[in-house]
Amino acid sequence: MICEKCQKNEVSVHLTDIVNNTKREYHLCRDCAQSHGVSIQAQLQNFKNLTVPEFYASPQEKSETANSPEGLGDCPDCGMSYSNFRKEGKFGCSRDYDLFSGSLDDLFEKIHAADQHKGRSPARYHEQMVQSLEVERLRESLTHAVSDEDFEQAAAIRDQLRILESGS
């Protein structure tokens, strides 16, 4: 069997990638596998850091990376470029976050399906967190009701907010 990438060498690496019940198989020669960072150690490192190597990226993701804001420049401290950050999924230093901040919100929203991290909290704060999230949800609803000029709904939401906030 001949390598799918170079179409020259004999295949020595067989990869099976299953994502969302979709199975994709790759058959590569040793050189192409190495050039794409495919090895057992590289794959273990990728799972450890939860990053997706460029080799697995769909053509659409590769074009998005290619069209990413390259005008940001490299970090003067560590030399990290935005495209390298996208490939590796890690910053080189603390200054990178500030340097690339304008492009990160969209990226984080794609990854996490939200632009704000809402992780786990200790059990003793669970009730406070539930109330805090409910207040936040009600405030958003209040804003939407006012912008839609649904003042009856807004008044009802305001009353719910007062009850919640007085109880805390």
Backbone as ProteinMPNN parsed JSONL, in Angstrom:
{"seq_chain_A": "MICEKCQKNEVSVHLTDIVNNTKREYHLCRDCAQSHGVSIQAQLQNFKNLTVPEFYASPQEKSETANSPEGLGDCPDCGMSYSNFRKEGKFGCSRDYDLFSGSLDDLFEKIHAADQHKGRSPARYHEQMVQSLEVERLRESLTHAVSDEDFEQAAAIRDQLRILESGS", "coords_chain_A": {"N_chain_A": [[0.849, -1.167, 0.0], [0.502, 2.285, -0.734], [1.612, 5.446, 0.547], [-0.773, 7.88, 1.607], [-0.264, 10.61, 1.647], [2.31, 11.38, 0.425], [2.373, 9.744, -1.774], [4.408, 8.033, -2.568], [6.117, 6.405, -0.87], [6.108, 3.236, 0.96], [3.411, 2.286, 3.076], [3.569, 2.557, 6.595], [2.377, 3.355, 8.872], [-0.733, 3.214, 10.332], [-3.602, 4.92, 10.97], [-6.512, 5.32, 12.9], [-9.183, 7.34, 13.301], [-11.764, 8.294, 15.333], [-14.447, 10.307, 15.581], [-17.267, 11.689, 16.951], [-18.793, 9.401, 16.24], [-17.926, 9.065, 13.649], [-15.815, 7.519, 11.515], [-12.491, 7.762, 10.484], [-9.802, 6.838, 8.435], [-6.277, 6.761, 8.147], [-3.424, 6.283, 6.164], [-0.113, 6.195, 6.247], [3.314, 6.811, 5.313], [6.403, 6.324, 7.111], [7.953, 8.711, 7.101], [6.113, 10.774, 6.389], [4.319, 10.52, 8.493], [5.952, 11.237, 10.652], [6.545, 13.883, 9.906], [4.099, 15.071, 10.261], [3.814, 14.907, 12.928], [2.873, 12.539, 13.996], [2.928, 10.09, 16.237], [3.188, 7.671, 18.835], [3.954, 8.866, 21.245], [3.508, 11.573, 20.593], [0.728, 11.563, 20.206], [-0.189, 10.807, 22.748], [0.657, 13.038, 24.16], [-0.957, 14.951, 22.948], [-3.545, 14.129, 23.788], [-3.236, 14.484, 26.496], [-3.025, 17.269, 26.742], [-5.334, 18.029, 25.577], [-5.492, 18.999, 22.937], [-5.921, 19.448, 19.401], [-4.172, 18.007, 16.866], [-2.814, 19.515, 13.919], [-2.913, 17.8, 11.785], [-5.265, 16.311, 12.081], [-7.197, 18.202, 11.749], [-10.058, 19.502, 10.092], [-10.469, 20.389, 6.6], [-11.788, 22.869, 6.57], [-11.237, 23.922, 9.131], [-8.489, 24.174, 8.86], [-8.356, 26.145, 6.892], [-9.522, 28.242, 8.273], [-7.588, 28.671, 10.213], [-5.544, 29.438, 8.564], [-6.567, 31.834, 7.65], [-6.495, 33.356, 9.886], [-5.872, 36.119, 12.151], [-2.98, 37.229, 11.245], [-1.625, 39.541, 11.418], [-1.108, 40.19, 13.986], [1.399, 39.764, 14.956], [4.489, 38.526, 16.432], [5.097, 37.463, 19.797], [7.071, 39.586, 21.756], [8.444, 38.647, 23.963], [8.461, 35.745, 24.127], [8.324, 34.908, 21.5], [6.134, 33.641, 20.371], [3.743, 33.026, 17.878], [0.455, 33.842, 16.6], [-0.566, 31.841, 14.935], [1.002, 29.642, 15.709], [0.148, 29.395, 18.332], [-2.512, 28.609, 17.846], [-2.056, 26.113, 16.662], [-0.699, 24.643, 18.681], [-2.186, 25.092, 20.974], [-1.458, 26.211, 23.345], [-0.184, 28.9, 25.317], [2.886, 30.736, 25.053], [3.95, 32.431, 26.959], [2.985, 34.622, 29.703], [2.373, 37.064, 28.592], [1.307, 36.613, 26.087], [-1.461, 36.224, 26.193], [-2.504, 38.818, 26.543], [-1.532, 39.969, 24.196], [-2.816, 38.529, 22.116], [-5.471, 38.875, 22.738], [-7.655, 40.101, 21.419], [-8.46, 38.273, 19.483], [-9.135, 36.018, 20.831], [-11.616, 35.703, 22.149], [-13.62, 34.828, 20.297], [-12.48, 32.391, 19.575], [-12.398, 30.98, 22.054], [-15.11, 30.863, 22.55], [-15.952, 29.161, 20.505], [-14.672, 26.82, 21.289], [-15.579, 26.3, 23.944], [-18.283, 26.738, 23.848], [-19.255, 28.963, 25.054], [-18.554, 32.275, 26.248], [-17.589, 32.692, 28.687], [-16.114, 31.21, 31.477], [-17.611, 28.772, 33.422], [-17.132, 26.932, 35.795], [-16.813, 24.104, 38.05], [-17.915, 24.274, 41.479], [-17.221, 24.425, 45.008], [-19.075, 22.212, 47.179], [-20.241, 23.413, 49.418], [-20.836, 25.945, 48.559], [-22.775, 25.671, 46.733], [-25.572, 26.334, 46.845], [-25.434, 29.145, 46.937], [-24.243, 29.623, 44.461], [-26.218, 28.678, 42.702], [-28.26, 30.506, 43.225], [-26.975, 32.868, 42.482], [-26.566, 32.421, 39.737], [-29.23, 32.311, 38.921], [-30.067, 34.933, 39.474], [-28.457, 36.268, 37.651], [-29.49, 35.215, 35.248], [-32.108, 36.18, 35.397], [-31.633, 38.944, 35.287], [-30.665, 39.202, 32.678], [-32.987, 38.424, 31.317], [-34.659, 40.495, 32.12], [-33.425, 42.682, 30.874], [-33.86, 41.972, 28.181], [-36.666, 41.986, 28.138], [-37.226, 44.699, 28.639], [-35.975, 45.868, 26.417], [-37.595, 44.82, 24.444], [-39.835, 46.166, 24.996], [-41.734, 45.044, 26.685], [-43.232, 45.696, 29.218], [-44.822, 44.746, 31.314], [-43.954, 42.136, 31.68], [-41.326, 42.783, 32.338], [-41.696, 44.094, 34.786], [-42.621, 41.983, 36.366], [-40.379, 40.331, 36.363], [-38.577, 42.052, 37.598], [-39.684, 42.128, 40.166], [-39.277, 39.451, 40.944], [-36.486, 39.471, 41.007], [-36.018, 41.274, 43.121], [-37.038, 39.824, 45.283], [-35.3, 37.587, 45.299], [-32.813, 38.881, 45.7], [-33.194, 40.113, 48.153], [-33.321, 37.99, 49.821], [-30.723, 37.142, 50.045]], "CA_chain_A": [[0.0, 0.0, 0.0], [1.303, 3.498, -0.874], [1.253, 6.542, 1.462], [-1.804, 8.797, 1.119], [0.249, 11.977, 1.545], [3.367, 11.6, -0.573], [2.114, 8.866, -2.914], [5.689, 7.465, -2.999], [6.667, 5.376, 0.01], [5.244, 2.183, 1.481], [2.73, 2.646, 4.313], [4.014, 1.87, 7.808], [1.561, 3.861, 9.977], [-2.177, 3.187, 10.067], [-4.317, 5.651, 12.017], [-7.966, 5.316, 12.863], [-9.674, 8.462, 14.092], [-13.219, 8.226, 15.469], [-14.968, 11.516, 16.195], [-18.727, 11.753, 16.805], [-19.199, 8.187, 15.526], [-17.45, 9.092, 12.269], [-14.514, 6.853, 11.483], [-11.607, 8.144, 9.374], [-8.558, 6.078, 8.473], [-5.135, 7.364, 7.463], [-2.35, 5.332, 5.891], [1.028, 7.06, 5.979], [4.666, 6.282, 5.44], [7.052, 6.785, 8.341], [8.385, 10.11, 6.957], [4.944, 11.658, 6.439], [3.791, 10.453, 9.853], [6.819, 12.059, 11.493], [6.423, 15.296, 9.537], [2.823, 15.55, 10.798], [3.818, 14.738, 14.375], [2.117, 11.357, 14.371], [3.657, 9.038, 16.931], [2.477, 7.338, 20.062], [4.248, 9.916, 22.219], [2.824, 12.814, 20.189], [-0.703, 11.408, 20.437], [-0.41, 10.865, 24.189], [0.81, 14.44, 24.545], [-2.146, 15.664, 22.48], [-4.671, 13.823, 24.657], [-2.949, 15.074, 27.802], [-3.284, 18.706, 26.687], [-6.624, 18.218, 24.915], [-5.368, 19.789, 21.724], [-6.116, 18.677, 18.192], [-3.083, 18.298, 15.952], [-3.213, 20.058, 12.623], [-3.165, 16.673, 10.889], [-6.648, 15.895, 12.216], [-8.116, 19.305, 11.495], [-10.78, 19.43, 8.834], [-10.013, 21.436, 5.678], [-12.374, 24.149, 6.973], [-10.471, 24.424, 10.264], [-7.179, 24.594, 8.369], [-8.49, 27.434, 6.201], [-9.758, 29.261, 9.298], [-6.291, 28.961, 10.808], [-4.768, 30.183, 7.571], [-7.128, 33.173, 7.543], [-6.501, 33.99, 11.196], [-5.198, 37.41, 12.16], [-1.525, 37.12, 11.287], [-1.073, 40.862, 11.647], [-0.885, 40.396, 15.405], [2.834, 39.734, 15.219], [4.989, 37.569, 17.408], [5.319, 37.976, 21.144], [8.467, 40.005, 21.911], [9.094, 37.915, 25.053], [8.694, 34.32, 23.867], [8.357, 34.642, 20.065], [4.95, 32.883, 19.972], [2.857, 33.657, 16.895], [-0.926, 33.417, 16.769], [-0.757, 30.553, 14.263], [1.598, 28.606, 16.558], [-0.763, 29.204, 19.458], [-3.653, 27.828, 17.364], [-1.617, 24.735, 16.433], [-0.299, 23.977, 19.912], [-3.211, 25.231, 21.989], [-0.858, 26.702, 24.591], [0.559, 30.15, 25.227], [4.299, 30.621, 25.365], [4.207, 33.186, 28.189], [1.8, 35.326, 30.185], [2.103, 38.24, 27.759], [0.586, 36.188, 24.886], [-2.9, 36.423, 26.375], [-2.787, 40.225, 26.257], [-1.196, 40.239, 22.799], [-3.792, 37.909, 21.222], [-6.784, 38.95, 23.383], [-8.702, 40.485, 20.484], [-8.885, 37.123, 18.69], [-9.368, 34.86, 21.691], [-13.011, 35.537, 22.548], [-14.294, 33.971, 19.32], [-11.884, 31.064, 19.67], [-12.858, 30.341, 23.279], [-16.534, 30.586, 22.422], [-16.061, 27.959, 19.681], [-14.196, 25.661, 22.04], [-16.353, 26.056, 25.152], [-19.691, 27.064, 23.594], [-19.585, 30.112, 25.897], [-17.403, 33.169, 26.32], [-17.233, 32.847, 30.084], [-15.947, 29.912, 32.121], [-18.447, 28.522, 34.591], [-16.695, 25.604, 36.21], [-17.371, 23.521, 39.265], [-17.71, 25.037, 42.704], [-17.319, 23.563, 46.188], [-20.452, 21.863, 47.552], [-20.789, 24.334, 50.409], [-21.255, 27.172, 47.88], [-23.701, 25.298, 45.665], [-26.809, 27.122, 46.938], [-25.111, 30.524, 46.548], [-24.004, 29.637, 43.013], [-27.511, 28.532, 42.03], [-28.955, 31.789, 43.355], [-26.245, 33.844, 41.678], [-26.872, 32.153, 38.323], [-30.629, 32.682, 38.702], [-30.09, 36.4, 39.422], [-27.857, 36.646, 36.361], [-30.449, 34.872, 34.202], [-33.234, 37.115, 35.489], [-31.193, 40.261, 34.8], [-30.664, 39.141, 31.208], [-34.389, 38.421, 30.893], [-35.158, 41.857, 32.344], [-32.871, 43.517, 29.798], [-34.576, 41.634, 26.942], [-38.058, 42.439, 28.248], [-37.241, 46.155, 28.487], [-35.649, 46.209, 25.023], [-38.764, 44.444, 23.641], [-40.919, 47.002, 25.503], [-42.718, 44.211, 27.365], [-43.057, 46.25, 30.545], [-45.477, 43.882, 32.297], [-42.983, 41.057, 31.912], [-40.177, 43.395, 33.017], [-42.081, 44.342, 36.177], [-42.661, 40.679, 37.047], [-38.982, 39.905, 36.536], [-38.008, 42.944, 38.614], [-40.17, 41.668, 41.468], [-38.556, 38.212, 41.254], [-35.119, 39.863, 41.363], [-36.042, 41.871, 44.463], [-37.227, 38.728, 46.25], [-34.036, 36.827, 45.367], [-31.725, 39.689, 46.25], [-33.442, 40.393, 49.565], [-33.085, 36.756, 50.554], [-29.293, 36.829, 50.143]], "C_chain_A": [[0.903, 1.24, 0.0], [0.728, 4.608, 0.023], [0.24, 7.492, 0.814], [-1.276, 10.205, 0.887], [1.218, 12.142, 0.383], [3.181, 10.772, -1.839], [3.399, 8.2, -3.44], [6.074, 6.238, -2.175], [5.617, 4.362, 0.451], [4.664, 2.611, 2.836], [3.298, 1.849, 5.475], [3.201, 2.318, 9.028], [0.1, 3.865, 9.533], [-2.869, 3.856, 11.242], [-5.809, 5.494, 11.806], [-8.428, 6.397, 13.818], [-11.196, 8.377, 14.122], [-13.664, 9.452, 16.243], [-16.456, 11.575, 15.896], [-19.258, 10.603, 15.949], [-18.86, 8.208, 14.049], [-16.026, 8.559, 12.264], [-13.74, 7.307, 10.24], [-10.312, 7.365, 9.535], [-7.506, 6.787, 7.639], [-4.064, 6.308, 7.318], [-1.152, 6.136, 5.41], [2.338, 6.285, 6.026], [5.291, 6.879, 6.7], [7.436, 8.261, 8.256], [7.206, 11.082, 7.065], [4.335, 11.676, 7.844], [4.629, 11.322, 10.78], [6.652, 13.538, 11.178], [5.122, 15.906, 10.048], [2.718, 15.326, 12.296], [3.033, 13.543, 14.854], [3.074, 10.324, 14.964], [2.878, 8.744, 18.2], [2.707, 8.425, 21.101], [3.529, 11.212, 21.878], [1.332, 12.716, 20.467], [-1.028, 11.44, 21.927], [-0.308, 12.294, 24.692], [-0.428, 15.237, 24.133], [-3.348, 15.382, 23.361], [-4.469, 14.447, 26.023], [-3.323, 16.549, 27.822], [-4.602, 19.04, 26.014], [-6.534, 19.171, 23.728], [-5.556, 18.872, 20.526], [-4.977, 19.003, 17.233], [-3.606, 18.744, 14.599], [-3.566, 18.946, 11.643], [-4.631, 16.262, 10.912], [-7.642, 16.974, 11.847], [-8.793, 19.134, 10.138], [-10.251, 20.524, 7.898], [-10.561, 22.809, 6.046], [-11.587, 24.749, 8.133], [-9.098, 24.897, 9.821], [-7.269, 25.933, 7.663], [-8.768, 28.543, 7.194], [-8.453, 29.659, 9.951], [-5.456, 29.778, 9.843], [-5.268, 31.621, 7.459], [-7.126, 33.923, 8.872], [-5.673, 35.264, 11.174], [-3.69, 37.288, 12.337], [-0.881, 38.463, 11.584], [-0.795, 41.141, 13.111], [0.597, 40.427, 15.741], [3.197, 38.713, 16.263], [5.187, 38.252, 18.746], [6.784, 38.37, 21.297], [9.196, 39.239, 23.022], [9.447, 36.481, 24.676], [8.731, 33.967, 22.377], [7.15, 33.877, 19.547], [4.135, 33.687, 18.963], [1.445, 33.129, 17.121], [-1.156, 32.063, 16.113], [-0.133, 29.418, 15.062], [0.726, 28.343, 17.775], [-1.945, 28.346, 19.027], [-3.268, 26.37, 17.15], [-1.373, 23.995, 17.741], [-1.359, 24.044, 20.999], [-2.685, 25.715, 23.325], [-0.159, 28.022, 24.307], [2.019, 29.887, 25.562], [4.655, 31.334, 26.653], [2.94, 33.952, 28.562], [1.437, 36.532, 29.32], [1.285, 37.883, 26.512], [-0.917, 36.437, 25.004], [-3.284, 37.864, 26.05], [-2.575, 40.539, 24.776], [-2.281, 39.729, 21.852], [-5.232, 38.069, 21.712], [-7.915, 39.301, 22.414], [-9.255, 39.32, 19.685], [-9.312, 35.939, 19.539], [-10.83, 34.639, 22.042], [-13.769, 34.611, 21.603], [-13.785, 32.539, 19.41], [-12.384, 30.326, 20.904], [-14.339, 30.0, 23.193], [-16.772, 29.352, 21.555], [-15.709, 26.716, 20.486], [-15.152, 25.302, 23.172], [-17.844, 26.286, 24.996], [-20.176, 28.166, 24.537], [-18.349, 31.003, 25.947], [-16.96, 33.407, 27.759], [-17.179, 31.462, 30.721], [-16.83, 29.822, 33.355], [-18.174, 27.092, 35.026], [-17.385, 25.136, 37.465], [-17.086, 24.427, 40.448], [-17.821, 24.083, 43.888], [-18.776, 23.369, 46.603], [-21.052, 22.868, 48.525], [-21.26, 25.654, 49.79], [-22.303, 26.906, 46.803], [-24.966, 26.165, 45.672], [-26.574, 28.571, 46.512], [-24.905, 30.628, 45.042], [-25.318, 29.539, 42.239], [-28.262, 29.859, 42.071], [-28.287, 32.849, 42.493], [-26.533, 33.668, 40.186], [-28.31, 32.539, 37.989], [-30.779, 34.199, 38.605], [-29.543, 36.871, 38.082], [-28.83, 36.38, 35.21], [-31.626, 35.847, 34.2], [-32.849, 38.509, 34.996], [-31.138, 40.301, 33.277], [-32.089, 39.177, 30.674], [-35.005, 39.807, 31.034], [-34.683, 42.789, 31.231], [-33.606, 43.257, 28.488], [-36.017, 42.134, 26.979], [-38.16, 43.946, 28.056], [-36.956, 46.534, 27.04], [-36.799, 45.853, 24.081], [-40.007, 45.247, 24.033], [-42.069, 46.179, 26.074], [-42.622, 44.557, 28.856], [-43.753, 45.44, 31.639], [-44.552, 42.736, 32.684], [-41.789, 41.603, 32.7], [-40.49, 43.648, 34.492], [-42.121, 43.042, 36.972], [-41.25, 40.176, 37.327], [-38.305, 40.75, 37.61], [-38.416, 42.499, 40.012], [-39.475, 40.376, 41.896], [-37.123, 38.52, 41.693], [-35.068, 40.431, 42.776], [-36.183, 40.79, 45.536], [-35.933, 37.93, 46.411], [-32.933, 37.618, 46.057], [-31.945, 40.026, 47.726], [-33.193, 39.154, 50.422], [-31.612, 36.447, 50.748], [-28.557, 37.655, 51.148]], "O_chain_A": [[1.945, 1.249, 0.655], [-0.483, 4.692, 0.227], [0.367, 7.859, -0.354], [-1.783, 10.92, 0.022], [0.984, 12.938, -0.527], [3.779, 11.078, -2.87], [3.474, 7.844, -4.616], [6.326, 5.165, -2.723], [4.413, 4.592, 0.334], [5.358, 3.228, 3.644], [3.49, 0.637, 5.379], [3.321, 1.726, 10.101], [-0.253, 4.439, 8.503], [-2.738, 3.409, 12.382], [-6.303, 5.53, 10.679], [-8.102, 6.371, 15.004], [-11.846, 8.386, 13.077], [-13.311, 9.626, 17.409], [-16.866, 11.519, 14.737], [-20.07, 10.81, 15.047], [-19.441, 7.451, 13.271], [-15.145, 9.098, 12.935], [-14.241, 7.253, 9.116], [-9.785, 7.245, 10.641], [-7.793, 7.337, 6.576], [-3.822, 5.526, 8.237], [-1.164, 6.689, 4.311], [2.451, 5.252, 6.685], [4.76, 7.829, 7.277], [7.266, 8.995, 9.23], [7.298, 12.096, 7.756], [3.891, 12.719, 8.323], [4.086, 12.062, 11.601], [6.62, 14.363, 12.091], [5.041, 17.118, 10.248], [1.653, 15.531, 12.88], [2.57, 13.522, 15.994], [3.919, 9.765, 14.265], [1.995, 9.513, 18.582], [1.767, 8.859, 21.765], [2.998, 11.881, 22.765], [0.727, 13.688, 20.92], [-2.029, 12.033, 22.33], [-1.088, 12.717, 25.546], [-0.894, 16.096, 24.881], [-4.11, 16.302, 23.661], [-5.431, 14.896, 26.646], [-3.879, 17.033, 28.808], [-4.954, 20.213, 25.891], [-7.391, 20.035, 23.542], [-5.37, 17.659, 20.629], [-4.826, 20.155, 16.825], [-4.713, 18.384, 14.196], [-4.418, 19.127, 10.772], [-5.186, 15.902, 9.874], [-8.822, 16.683, 11.651], [-8.181, 18.681, 9.171], [-9.644, 21.489, 8.365], [-9.876, 23.814, 5.856], [-11.298, 25.945, 8.132], [-8.587, 25.894, 10.33], [-6.378, 26.771, 7.802], [-8.312, 29.67, 7.001], [-8.221, 30.838, 10.219], [-4.744, 30.697, 10.247], [-4.48, 32.53, 7.202], [-7.696, 35.01, 8.971], [-4.86, 35.462, 10.271], [-3.192, 37.248, 13.462], [0.289, 38.517, 11.962], [-0.297, 42.214, 13.451], [0.998, 41.058, 16.719], [2.332, 38.11, 16.898], [5.414, 39.46, 18.819], [7.663, 37.562, 20.997], [10.425, 39.184, 23.027], [10.58, 36.043, 24.872], [9.124, 32.857, 22.018], [7.137, 33.493, 18.377], [3.87, 34.872, 19.164], [1.259, 32.092, 17.758], [-1.862, 31.221, 16.667], [-0.692, 28.321, 15.093], [0.581, 27.198, 18.203], [-2.347, 27.443, 19.762], [-4.068, 25.476, 17.427], [-1.792, 22.848, 17.894], [-1.432, 23.16, 21.853], [-3.387, 25.639, 24.334], [0.38, 28.242, 23.223], [2.344, 28.932, 26.268], [5.558, 30.904, 27.37], [1.95, 33.932, 27.831], [0.285, 36.967, 29.329], [0.637, 38.756, 25.936], [-1.567, 36.816, 24.03], [-4.275, 38.104, 25.361], [-3.349, 41.286, 24.177], [-2.633, 40.413, 20.891], [-6.135, 37.45, 21.148], [-9.036, 38.826, 22.593], [-10.405, 39.366, 19.249], [-9.806, 34.947, 19.003], [-11.25, 33.495, 22.218], [-14.479, 33.711, 22.051], [-14.564, 31.589, 19.332], [-12.758, 29.157, 20.808], [-14.774, 28.968, 23.704], [-17.688, 28.576, 21.827], [-16.372, 25.685, 20.373], [-15.499, 24.134, 23.344], [-18.6, 26.047, 25.938], [-21.375, 28.285, 24.788], [-17.232, 30.54, 25.715], [-16.071, 34.218, 28.02], [-18.079, 30.644, 30.531], [-16.794, 30.693, 34.224], [-18.9, 26.166, 34.664], [-18.4, 25.69, 37.888], [-16.155, 25.232, 40.433], [-18.455, 23.033, 43.774], [-19.609, 24.254, 46.404], [-22.249, 23.147, 48.464], [-22.002, 26.402, 50.427], [-22.674, 27.809, 46.052], [-25.381, 26.669, 44.629], [-27.401, 29.16, 45.816], [-25.336, 31.597, 44.416], [-25.508, 30.232, 41.24], [-28.833, 30.285, 41.067], [-28.969, 33.642, 41.844], [-26.721, 34.646, 39.462], [-28.581, 33.038, 36.897], [-31.524, 34.699, 37.762], [-30.105, 37.768, 37.455], [-28.979, 37.207, 34.311], [-32.082, 36.285, 33.144], [-33.656, 39.182, 34.354], [-31.512, 41.297, 32.658], [-32.375, 39.872, 29.699], [-35.776, 40.243, 30.18], [-35.46, 43.589, 30.711], [-33.939, 44.194, 27.763], [-36.531, 42.642, 25.983], [-39.075, 44.425, 27.387], [-37.614, 47.417, 26.488], [-36.973, 46.493, 23.044], [-41.089, 45.044, 23.483], [-43.233, 46.564, 25.964], [-42.022, 43.825, 29.645], [-43.305, 45.454, 32.785], [-44.391, 42.415, 33.862], [-41.302, 40.952, 33.624], [-39.634, 43.437, 35.351], [-41.698, 43.008, 38.127], [-40.971, 39.657, 38.407], [-37.552, 40.231, 38.434], [-37.599, 42.493, 40.932], [-39.124, 40.215, 43.064], [-36.608, 37.91, 42.63], [-34.166, 40.098, 43.545], [-35.522, 40.845, 46.572], [-35.52, 37.633, 47.532], [-32.208, 37.085, 46.897], [-30.979, 40.205, 48.468], [-32.889, 39.265, 51.61], [-31.273, 35.57, 51.543], [-27.35, 37.486, 51.322]]}, "name": "protein", "num_of_chains": 1, "seq": "MICEKCQKNEVSVHLTDIVNNTKREYHLCRDCAQSHGVSIQAQLQNFKNLTVPEFYASPQEKSETANSPEGLGDCPDCGMSYSNFRKEGKFGCSRDYDLFSGSLDDLFEKIHAADQHKGRSPARYHEQMVQSLEVERLRESLTHAVSDEDFEQAAAIRDQLRILESGS"}
